[in-house]
Structures are given as structure tokens and as C-alpha cells.
């Protein structure tokens, strides 16, 4: 009887998941549409800009450094022949961001990509640094989205539009030394889940991208200052090239996926942390339902290993 029930489960579950999945599947076109990318002068943002321009999008970039923006504009022009609009602004300043968004014109695909990391244990970290990380990563995202929403809702073509937030795998699981960063990136998930409910009636679709460590100038600087224990715990995870992250991210954004993982570890984290997040694919919903318990067990083994490493590290420090 038990074996028969297990055999019949997929045939009963799949039709149900097909009916109850929300939002519905969507394809978000990019050619001849306006893609606005914050943090677009380097790293993942610049790689996304290259890929979007190569697919025929009109691209606008926002970042703080005008020099880096001009270099990014020239590199995209040379690679794709596309002219790019650039805006120098600090995402923490809403008025400046609002002016840049207004000058850029109505946005079809908004990629909120800016991010800073100051790795340090909370006890040793100044509150000014914590505020800086949260203001750029989280409040800056609110500023950009709030500035862009009115024109996105009033777009003339009424084709599906997108708001994508670039989070991090540290926005799915807390990591030693990343208290401020993880808090800010976890916040993007909550922002995205609530925002999707608010904008779905306007045919705007929200995605959250969760990259692993990515080979960017920012990651190189971060690696120099990470606490020793952070390096030990993060040593088991592999990094990706910005170009590969950009491909995974843009593919996920165009297919309207809410959670967009970038590698195998990311796919497992996505299933393990699916919770109450939206799911368009009934097949992915089926995988999440079937593997949730197994991945919880795997997660407990990871936590066991991490806490074992932390205990050994502190014991070693006491002996020296």
C-alpha cells in the first residue's frame, strides 16, 4: 500500500501544482527595450550590461564613479556597437537617483545590482560601517525601485516588465563575518516577495538573483579583509566568473523566475530556502516539495560542520 501511494504521488501532485502555482509563467522580451542597471560600471553589473546590449536592448548604467562609467560605456560600444546612457549617482541619495531615472526615461527592465561588503565580526565593526552596508544594499534598493516604479507602471507597450534584485548566497544563509552584509541581502528577499504582490497587476515581474562568490574587483578587495574564520567556512564554496553569473541572471530574469540561482550549490539553496516564495514552474514546485525534507537534513550536516569548525578555531586560539 505504501509503495503504491509513493508511485501515485507524482500523478496526484503534479496536476495540483500545475493549478496552484503563482504567478503564471511569463517571457520578458529584452530586444529594443530599456534596461537600467545600477552598479553597472564593473563586475556583474557591467557583464549584464554587455549581455543586454548584445541582445539589442537600450542600456542605461548608474554608479558612483563617472570615470568607471565612461570606461564601461566605451567597452560596451566597442563590443556591441551600442551607445549606453550613464548616470553618476549614489543610490543612498533618493533625489539624485530620482533625477537620473527621470532623465533616463521609462524603464522596462530594472536591475538593482549595487552592493558593498565590509566583512567583519559585529563586535569589532563600527555602527557607521553597518549603516553604510545597509544603506547601500537595502535602502539604496528601495530608493531605486521607488524612483522607477511610476514610469514602469505607465509604460505604453504593456509588455511584461521586470525588477531584478541582485542578492547573494549570503542572502540565503548567514555567514560568519557577514552580519551586516547578510542582513542587507536577506532584506532584499523580503522586499522582493512583498513587492511582487504589489506589482503583479501591472504585469511587472520580480526576480532575486543569488550569486556565489564572483570574480570581481569588489570581491578581490573583500578577500583581503575577510576574517580568518570566514575564509575557513567559505573555503568549500567555489566562485564564478562575472560573465557566467550575468548569463544565468539574465536568463532567469527573462523567464520571470522569482529565485534565480547561478550554480549547483545555488540550486540546492534555492530549494532548501523556497519557503513561501512565488513559483511559476510546476516542475520546480514538485522538486521543492519532494526534496525539502532531504535538503533540510543536508543543511543540518552543513551546520554541524560549520559549528565544529568554529569550535576548533576558538580552541586553537585559546592554546596560542
C-alpha positions in Angstrom: 0.0 0.0 0.0 2.8 2.4 0.9 4.7 1.6 -2.3 1.5 2.1 -4.3 1.0 5.5 -2.6 4.5 6.6 -3.4 4.0 5.6 -7.0 0.8 7.5 -7.4 2.0 10.6 -5.6 3.6 12.4 -8.6 0.4 11.7 -10.7 -1.7 13.3 -8.0 0.7 16.1 -7.0 1.7 17.4 -10.5 -1.8 18.4 -11.6 -2.4 20.1 -8.3 0.8 22.1 -8.6 0.0 23.0 -12.2 -3.2 24.6 -11.0 -2.0 26.4 -7.8 1.4 27.7 -9.0 1.6 31.5 -9.0 2.4 33.8 -10.7 1.8 32.3 -14.1 4.8 31.6 -16.5 6.0 34.6 -18.5 8.6 35.5 -21.1 10.0 39.0 -20.7 11.4 40.4 -24.0 14.6 42.4 -24.0 15.2 43.5 -27.6 14.5 47.2 -28.2 13.6 47.6 -24.6 15.2 49.9 -21.9 17.4 48.0 -19.4 18.5 50.2 -16.4 21.3 48.7 -14.3 22.6 50.1 -11.0 26.2 49.2 -10.0 26.7 48.8 -13.7 30.3 50.2 -14.1 32.0 46.9 -13.2 31.6 43.3 -12.1 28.2 41.6 -12.5 26.5 44.8 -13.5 28.9 45.5 -16.4 28.7 41.9 -17.5 24.9 42.2 -17.5 25.1 45.4 -19.5 27.3 43.8 -22.2 24.9 40.8 -22.5 21.8 43.0 -22.6 23.3 45.3 -25.2 24.4 42.3 -27.3 20.7 41.2 -27.3 19.5 44.6 -28.7 18.5 46.3 -25.5 18.9 50.0 -24.8 21.1 50.1 -21.8 21.5 52.8 -19.0 24.0 52.4 -16.3 24.1 54.1 -12.8 27.1 54.0 -10.5 29.1 56.4 -8.3 32.3 56.7 -10.3 31.9 58.8 -13.5 35.3 57.6 -14.7 34.4 53.9 -14.4 31.0 54.6 -16.1 32.7 56.2 -19.1 35.1 53.2 -19.3 32.1 50.9 -19.2 30.3 52.9 -21.9 33.3 52.7 -24.2 33.8 48.9 -23.6 30.1 48.2 -24.5 30.3 50.4 -27.6 33.4 48.6 -28.8 31.9 45.1 -28.1 28.3 45.6 -29.4 28.3 48.9 -31.2 25.6 50.1 -28.8 25.5 53.6 -27.2 24.9 53.5 -23.5 23.5 56.2 -21.2 25.4 56.7 -18.0 24.4 58.4 -14.7 26.7 59.2 -11.8 24.8 58.9 -8.6 24.9 57.5 -5.1 21.9 55.2 -4.5 21.7 56.4 -0.9 20.5 59.8 -2.2 16.9 59.4 -3.4 16.6 62.8 -5.0 19.7 62.3 -7.2 18.5 58.7 -8.1 15.1 60.0 -9.0 16.6 62.6 -11.3 18.8 60.0 -13.0 15.8 57.7 -13.5 13.7 60.6 -14.9 16.5 61.6 -17.3 16.9 58.0 -18.5 13.3 57.6 -19.5 10.7 54.8 -18.9 12.4 51.6 -17.8 11.3 48.1 -18.9 13.8 46.0 -17.0 15.3 47.4 -13.8 18.3 45.5 -12.4 19.2 46.7 -8.9 22.7 45.5 -8.6 24.7 47.9 -6.4 26.3 46.3 -3.4 29.1 46.8 -0.8 30.7 44.3 1.6 32.6 45.2 4.8 33.4 41.8 6.2 34.0 41.9 10.0 32.6 40.4 13.2 29.8 42.6 14.5 31.6 43.1 17.9 34.6 44.6 16.1 32.6 46.6 13.4 31.6 50.2 13.8 28.0 51.0 13.5 28.9 53.5 10.8 30.1 50.6 8.7 27.0 48.6 9.4 24.8 51.6 8.4 26.9 52.1 5.2 26.3 48.5 4.1 22.6 48.5 4.9 22.1 51.9 3.3 23.7 51.0 0.0 22.5 47.4 -0.3 19.0 47.7 1.1 17.9 51.3 1.4 19.6 52.0 -1.9 17.4 49.3 -3.5 14.2 51.0 -2.0 15.4 54.3 -3.5 16.0 52.9 -7.0 12.8 50.9 -7.1 10.6 53.7 -5.7 12.1 56.1 -8.3 11.5 53.8 -11.2 8.0 52.4 -10.4 5.8 55.2 -11.6 7.1 55.2 -15.1 7.3 51.4 -15.2 3.6 51.2 -14.4 2.8 53.8 -17.0 4.8 52.2 -19.9 3.0 52.3 -23.2 3.7 48.9 -24.7 2.2 46.9 -21.7 4.6 44.1 -22.4 5.9 42.2 -19.3 8.4 44.2 -17.3 10.9 43.2 -14.7 12.5 44.3 -11.5 15.5 42.2 -10.6 17.5 42.4 -7.3 21.0 41.0 -7.2 21.3 39.5 -3.7 23.9 36.8 -2.7 24.1 33.3 -1.4 24.9 35.2 1.8 21.3 36.4 1.5 20.1 32.8 1.8 22.3 31.6 4.6 24.1 33.6 7.3 27.9 33.5 7.2 30.4 34.3 9.9 31.8 37.8 9.5 28.9 38.9 7.3 26.4 40.1 9.9 25.8 43.4 8.1 26.0 42.1 4.6 23.8 39.1 5.2 21.2 41.2 6.9 21.1 43.6 4.0 20.9 40.9 1.4 18.3 38.8 3.3 16.3 42.0 3.4 16.1 42.0 -0.4 14.3 38.7 -0.3 11.5 40.2 1.9 11.4 43.3 -0.3 11.0 41.2 -3.4 8.3 38.9 -2.1 6.1 41.7 -0.9 6.8 43.9 -4.0 5.8 41.1 -6.4 2.4 41.0 -4.8 2.1 44.8 -5.2 3.2 45.0 -8.9 1.8 41.8 -10.5 -1.4 43.5 -11.6 0.9 45.9 -13.6 2.5 42.9 -15.4 5.8 43.6 -13.6 7.7 40.5 -12.5 10.2 40.4 -9.7 13.4 38.3 -9.6 16.0 37.8 -6.9 19.4 36.6 -8.1 21.6 34.8 -5.7 25.2 34.7 -7.0 28.0 32.8 -5.2 31.4 34.5 -4.7 32.1 36.1 -8.0 35.4 37.1 -9.5 35.0 40.9 -9.5 37.2 43.8 -8.3 35.0 44.2 -5.3 35.5 40.5 -4.3 39.2 40.9 -4.6 39.2 43.8 -2.2 36.8 42.0 0.1 39.0 38.9 0.3 41.9 40.9 1.6 39.9 41.9 4.7 37.8 38.8 5.5 38.2 37.3 9.0 40.2 34.1 9.0 37.3 32.1 10.2 35.2 33.4 7.3 37.8 32.2 4.8 37.8 28.8 6.5 34.0 28.4 6.4 33.7 29.8 2.8 36.6 27.6 1.6 34.2 24.8 0.4 32.3 27.1 -2.0 33.5 27.8 -5.5 33.5 31.2 -7.2 32.1 32.1 -10.7 33.1 34.5 -13.4 31.0 37.6 -13.7 30.1 36.8 -17.3 28.7 33.4 -16.2 26.7 34.9 -13.4 25.4 37.5 -15.9 24.2 34.8 -18.3 22.4 32.8 -15.6 20.9 36.0 -14.2 19.6 37.4 -17.4 18.2 34.0 -18.5 16.3 33.8 -15.2 15.1 37.4 -15.4 13.8 36.9 -18.9 11.9 33.8 -17.9 10.4 35.6 -14.9 11.8 33.3 -12.3 11.5 34.7 -8.7 14.5 32.9 -7.3 17.4 32.8 -9.7 20.3 30.6 -8.6 23.6 30.6 -10.5 25.3 27.2 -9.8 24.6 23.8 -8.4 25.0 25.0 -4.8 22.7 27.8 -5.6 20.0 25.4 -6.9 20.2 23.4 -3.7 20.0 26.5 -1.6 17.0 27.7 -3.7 15.1 24.5 -3.0 16.1 24.5 0.7 15.0 28.1 1.3 12.0 28.2 -1.0 9.6 28.7 1.9 6.6 30.9 0.8 8.3 32.4 -2.3 6.4 32.5 -5.6 7.0 29.7 -8.0 6.0 29.8 -11.7 7.2 26.3 -12.7 5.0 23.4 -11.5 8.0 21.1 -12.1 10.3 23.1 -9.9 7.4 23.2 -7.3 7.3 19.5 -7.4 11.1 19.2 -6.9 10.8 21.6 -4.0 8.1 19.6 -2.3 9.9 16.3 -2.8 13.3 17.4 -1.8 12.6 19.8 1.0 13.0 17.2 3.8 16.1 15.7 2.3 17.8 19.1 1.9 16.9 20.1 5.4 18.9 17.0 6.6 21.8 18.1 4.3 21.6 21.6 5.7 21.9 20.3 9.3 25.0 18.4 8.3 26.5 21.7 6.9 25.6 23.5 10.1 27.2 20.7 12.1 30.4 21.0 10.1 30.4 24.8 10.4 29.9 24.9 14.1 32.6 22.2 14.5 35.0 24.4 12.6 34.1 27.4 14.8 34.7 25.4 18.0 38.0 24.1 16.8 39.1 27.5 15.7 38.3 29.0 19.1 40.1 26.2 20.9 43.1 26.7 18.7 43.1 30.4 19.6 43.0 29.7 23.3 46.0 27.4 23.0 48.1 30.1 21.2 
